[in-house]
Amino acid sequence: MRPFTIACCQVRAFDIEDAEENLQNLLRALDEAGRAGAQLVGLPECAYPAYYLRDASPYARPGVRPFDEVAGLFAAKAKQYGYWLAAGLAVPLADGRVTNSAVIFDPEGETRGRYDKTFLWHFDNRWFARGGRFPVFDAGFCRFGVLICADGRQPEVARSLAVNGAEVILDLTAWVSWGRTMPELSTTQCEYLMPVRAFENGVWVAAADKWGPEDGTIIYAGRSCVIDPRGAVRVCAPSDRDAVVTFEVEPFSVEAVPRRPALYGQLTAPTETLPVVALMEEPLVPARTNARVAIVPGEGAFDPASLAARYTALRRQDADLAVFAGLPAADGWTRGLPIIEAAVREAGGAAAFAVAVDGAAPRQEMALVTPSQTWLHQATHGRGLAAGELNAPVAGTPAGRVALLCGDEGLVPEVARCLALEGADIIAWSAFAPDPMLEQVARARSDENRVYMAAAWPGGGIVAAPTGAPLTIAPAGAGVAMAAQVNRAMARWKEMAPGTNAILDRVPAAYRALVE
């Protein structure tokens, strides 16, 4: 990749009855991007004729120009200014269906391909056909892929683009949002999901969004932005006006956590065979599935006696599961583990903790201790580690079905996804070093998998609900353990919106690149 200018065209949303006014505004934005010297340009999701189509025949409506005519106008703009254009369009198919697509035009005005939205959101399902391919386009100055709006909620989509060679991901979106005032409109996707997609894949992400209301029932967040491979937002539009966001993207080197495709087999398993699917149908009484989960920020070195004492104190405050930050342990946990096991046997509940062992073969290890059993896990992912060869178990505990993430495993989306597919209700993540992105990553893992995340690291931690919302956050540097109430019935409810399920609407057959 070499430096280039990207432009995200943020445009006002229009109802489908106002398609012509919408089109003229889109052409104006494309002119502005061209005058700014952009080399890669994005228009939002279903920029034309509208996002809320109401049926599968949008081009039959009065005032809506034929698809080929609109595509020709966009192609002409790409050729006029010599840029690559990814345009969000409703694309009519020969069989009468329609797709929610990004149509790619090159600087000669030629159509170079199309990406069809894969993770359909709510009423998308009523008129759009689902996609199942993740193409990457070589613009010469960079290789880019496209995802569309809710695709950002499924980690497999951005990951597939990155594995297929994308250095930049364009997010053509219509971020349905909320806020007390128009300037405060926001959404989980711009708050943490898309920054995490950039961070975990080591790619630039550029999002082009709509703003304002559509149909009097939907309002979009705006906030079109460019995010660097460390997850930092470099430039962001306001939420209440048109804007063409331009930014000079440059090569950016990050140290990625090595992937282990051989461990990700569950990603491509038929949905009906997944343990989580059976659990989703299991009857539960919410009043009988409550538990309390604590996170314990740690400092210094691993001290089993101190950890056991702190665990006992948390049990006096009704914590059913305590998750401790990862800490260095010169001798590992061999001598310390019996001390913690004794404390858990006496007090009940469950404790999850991790240690980092230096030496000729550095490793990170994690344990989940209950009164009746101890599960041990060696981290499978990490930089410079002697890695384990098995994913963590999903274990029954007083708090529900608990799985473990040890150290850098939490930064690899495939690991948490496989644990969720195995039926985890709660994922306990012990991290060994603070990072500005850890809270956002923990929230993303909760949101995308619809599980509870209990994450602790030196100096901080979070318990996040299956929606990604924080239930409690440990104040940075205070060293205070925090606890929150969880209910595993919520972790079995995987619906994100009507007709949109985090598990059932995955497309396992499309994820082959992730396991090869």
N, C-alpha and C positions, 0 to 999 in steps of 0.2 A: 504494500500500500504506500502511496505517496500523498502529500497534502492535497486537499481539495475542499471546495466550498459546498456545503450542503444547505438546502433550504426546506423548511417545513412550513407549508402554507396553512395557517390557521384561518378558517373562514366561518362566517356565521351559518348556523343551521337554517334551512328553509323547509317548509312543508312541501310535499310533492306537488301540490297545486301551484306552487310558485317556482316550478322547475326552470323556467326561462330566466327569471331574475337570479336564481341560484347559479345558472350556467354563466351568465355574464360576470358575476362576482368571481367565479372560479377562473375565468379567463383573465380577469384583471390581476388576480393573485399570481397566476403563472407569468404574466408580463413583469410583475414586480420582482419575482424570483429571477427572471432572466436578466433584468437590468442590474440586479445585485451581483451578477457574475456566477450564479450557482451552476454547479456541474452535476449535481444529483438533487432531484426535487421530489417531494412527497405531497400528495393531496390526501385528505382524510378518508376514512371508511365511508363507502357509498356516498362520496362527494356528489355524485349525480346518479339518479335523479333525486334521491333522498335516502335516509336510512330506514325510516318507518314506512315501508312500501305498502302495507295493508293487504297485498295479495301478490301472486307470482306473475302478474302481467303489468308491470309499471309502465312499459313503453306503449301500452294501449290507451293510456290515460290522455285526455285532452291537454295540450300544452307541453307534453313531454316529447322531445325530439327523438328520432330513431337512434338506437345505440351506435350504429356505424357512423352516423353523422357526428355525434359527440366525440367518439373515438378519433375521428378524423381531425376535429378541431384541436384536440389535445396533442395528437401527433404533429400537427402543424406548429404548435408552440414549441415542442421539443426540438423540431428541426430549425425553427426560426432562431432560437437562442443557443442551440447546440448542447443541450443538456439531456441527461437521462431523467426520465419521469416515471414515477410509480403512482398511478392514479387509482384511487378507490372508486370502483364502479359496480353497479348491479349489471351483471353480464347475462343476457338471455341465451339459453342453449337451444339447440335444434329440437330437442325433445319436449320443449315447453317449460322446462324448469329454468331457474335463474340462480346464479352464484353471487356471493358477496366476495368480490375479487379485487386484487391489485393487478392492473394491466400495465405492463412494462414497455415503454417506448424508448428507443435509443436516439442519439443525437441526429440521426438521419431521418427521424420520424417513422422508423420501422417498428412494428410490434415484435418484441423479442421474447415474450412469454407472459405467463399469468400465474398468479398464486391465488388459490381459492381458500377462504376461511375454513378452518378445520373444527374449531371449538365453537359451535353455534350457541348463541346466547338468547334465552327466553324466546321471544316471538321470531327470532331468526329461523327457528325450526319450521315455522309455518310456511315459509316461501323459499328459503335458500336450500340448495343442495350442498352437502358437506364435501369439503376437499380432503385430500389424503396424500399430497406430495409437498416437498419442501425444497423448491429449486433455489439455486444460488446463481446470480448473474455477474459476469465479469465485465466491469466497466472500464478496465484498463488501469485506472487509478485506484480502484478498490474492488473487492468482491463483496456483493451485498445480497441479503435476503430480505424477505418481507414477512411480517405477521400482521394480523388484523385484530385489533381490539382485544376481545376476550381470549384470543390465542395466547396472550401474555399471562393468562391465569393457569395455563398448562405448561409445566416446565419442559415437557418433551418437544414442544414446537420450537422454541428458541434454541434449545440444545441441538436439535436436529439441524437447524440452519448453521450453527457454529461447527458442528462435526462435518457438515457438508462443505465447509470452507468459508463461510461468511465472516468478514471482518467488520462489517457494519450491518445492523438490523434496522430496517425502517418499520416503524409501527404506525400503520394507517389506522386511525382509531376514531371512535365516537364515545368518549369516556362519559357514560352516564354518571351524574355527580349529585352532590348535595352541598349545602352551605347556608349560613344565616343571611348572607348577602351575596350578590353576584361576584364581587371581587374575592370572596372567600370560597367559592366553589372548588371542590377537590374530590379526589377519589383514591381508593387504595392503589390503583394502578400507577398513578403518578407519584404517590407518597412512597411506596416501597417496592411494588412488584417489578416495575420496569428498571429501577436502579439495581435490583437484585439480578435481573436477567442480564444486564450489562456486566455486573461484577462476577457472577458465577461462570460466565462464558468468556470473559476477557475481550469483549467486543464493544464498539460504540453502538449506542442505541439512539435513534432520532425519531421522535413521535410527532406526527401531524394530526391535530385534533380539531373538531368543530367546537364552537361555543354557542351558548344561547339555547332557547327552547325549540322543540319540534313537536307539533301536534298538541301542544298545550299540556303534555303529560310527561315529557322527557326534557331534561336540561343537561347540557354538556359542559365539561369542566374547562375547556380551553387548555391552558398550560402546556402548549406544544413546547417541546424541549429537546435538548441534546445532552446525552449522558455519556460520560467517559467510561473506559473499561474498569475503573475502580469504583464505579457506582456514583460518582459525583455529578450533579447536574451543573453543566457549564453555562447554559443559557436557557431561559424559560419565559414564555409569553404570559401576559396576564390572562385572566379567565373571562373577560367581558368585552373583548373587541377583536376585530380582524388584526392579524399580524403575520408577517412573513419572517420567520426566525431563521437567520443565517449564521453559520459558524464554520470556521476553517478546521476541518478534521485533519488530524495528523497521526502518524504512526505512534503507537503507545504500547510499550512493552510491560506486561504483567506476568508474574510468576504463577502459572496455573497449577492447581492441584491435579496431579496425574489421574486420568480416568482408568477404570478397571472394567471394561465391557463384559468380561466373562462373568462378573457378579450381578449383571443387570437382567438376567433372563426373565424375571417376572414382568418386565416392561412389555414384552411381546407375547406373553401368555394370553390365551383366549380369556376374555373378561369373565365368562361364566365359571371358569376354573379357579378364580382367585379366592383365597380365604376371606377377604374383606366382603365379598358379595354375599356369602352365606351369613356373615355377621350382620350385614345391613338389614337382613330379614328377621333377625333374632328379636323376639319380644322382650322389651325391657320396661320396668316400672321406674320412671325417673326419680321418684322419691327414695328408691332403694339403690340408686347408682351414683350418689354423691360421694365425693372424696375431696380431701384437701391436699394440695401440692405445694411444697416449699422449694425455693431456690436459695442457694447459699453461696454468695461470692466468696472466693478464697484469696488468701495472700500467703506468701512465703512458701514453705515446703510442706509436703504431705506429713501430717502428724496424726496417726490413727487414734491415739487417745483423745486428742482434742476434737477430732471429727466425731468420734463416738459420743463424747459429752454433748456436743452441739446437737447431734441427732436426737439424743435422749431429751434435751430441752425442747426440741421441736415437736416431739411426740407428746409432751405434756400440753402442747397447744394444738393437739389433734391433727398434726400433719400425717397423712397416710403414706406419702412419698416425699422424700427429700432428695434433691438433686444438687450435688456439690460441684463447684468449679474444678477443672483439672489442675493438678499441681505436680511439680517435679518430685520424684522419689528416687533417691540414689540407689536404694536396694529393692525397688519395686514394692509390691504389696505383700510379699509372701509372709513376712512376720507380722505385718499390721492387719491383714485381713481377718484373722481370728478375733481380734479385739472388736472390730466392727460387727462381725457376725454375732458375737456374744451380746452386744448392745441391742441389735435388732431382735434377737431371740427373746430378750428380756422385755423390750418395750413394744414389740410388734411393728406393723407397718412395713416399709421398704425404703432402702437407701441406695442411691446410684452415685458412684464416684469414679474418678479416673486419675491415673498417674502417668507421668512421662519419665521414662528411664533412659538415661544417657549411657554411653559406652561404645563398644565396638559396633554394636547393632542397636542403635536407638529405636525405641518402640513406645507406643502409647497403649495403655490397657485400661479397661473399664469393667466395673463390677456392678451387678444389681443383686442386692442382698434382701431376702425375705426370711421370716422365721424358719421356713421349711427348706429353702433351697437358695443357692448362690449361682448366678449365671456370670460367666467370665467372657470377655470379648477383647480381642486385640484389633486395634484400628486397622482397617483395610486400605485407607487412603491417607496420604500425608506426604510432605516434602522431606526427603532424606530419612525416611523411616524403614525399618524392617516390618513390612506390612503383613497383616493377617490374611487368611485365605477364605474366610467365611463371613457373610453378613451377620450382624448381631441377631440374637434370638428375639422373638416376641414372647414375652413371659407374662403369665398371670400373676397379678399382685393384688393387694387390698384396694389399690386405686384404680384397677382396670388392667387392660393388656398394655404392657409397657415395653417399648423398644429403646435401644441405646444408639446414640451418635457420639463418637469419640473424636474429639479434636477436629481436624480438617474434614472429616466425613460430613459434617454439617454444611460445608460449603459446596458439596457435590450433590446436585438435585436428584440424581438417580438413586442415591443411597436412601434418603428419606422416603422417596416415592416407593421403592421396593418394600420398605418397612410398613408403609401405609397399606400397600396391596396385600401384605401378609396379615393385616388386621390390627395394627397398633391403634390403640385409643390415645395414648400419650407417648410422645417421643421425648426421652430425657437426653439432653445434649450437654456434655461437659466439655467446654472449650478451655484451652490452655493459655491463651493470650487475648487481651482486649483488642478490638478493632472497631472503628466507627460503623462498620456495616453489620455487625453481629445481630443487633436488635432487628434490623430490617430483614436479614436473612431468616431469623427465627419466625418473624411474622409471616414471611412468604411461605415457609415450610408449613406453617399451620394452615394458611389460607388455601394453598394449592392442593393440599391433601385432606383438608377438613379434619384435622386432628389437633389435639392440644400439644403445644410445645412448652417444655420446661427447660430453659437454657440458663446455664450459669457459667461465668467466666471470672477470672481475677478482676475484682473491682465492680462487677455488675451482673445483671441477669434479668430475665423476663419470663413470665408465664403468659402465653398467648392462647386465646380462644380459637376454636376451629374456623372462625371467620377471619383470623389474623388480628383481631382487636386485642390490645393489651389488657390482661386481667390484673396484673401487678408488675411493677418494674422496681428493681433494686436501685436505690440512689447511687450514682457513680461514686466510688471511693469510700462509701460510708461503712462498708463491711457488714451491713444489716441483712439478715435473712428475711425474706418476704414470702407470704403464702397467699394462695387464692383457692376458691372453691371451683371444682370442676365436676362435670357430670358426663359419664361416658355415653349416655344416650345422645348427647349433642355430637359426639365424635362418630356416631353411626349414621348420622343424618348428613348425606353427602350432596344434597341439592343446593346449588348456588343461586338458582333462579328457577321459576317454573319451566320445566322441560329441560333444564341444564344441570347435569349431574357430574361432579368432579371425577367419579370413577367410571360410571356407565357410559359416558360420552367420550372417553378416550378412544383412540384409533390404533390399537396395538399393531396391526399389520403395517402401519406407516412408520413404525419406529425401528425398523431393522438396522438402520445405520448406527443406532445407539448401542447395539449389542455385537457389532461386527468388529 
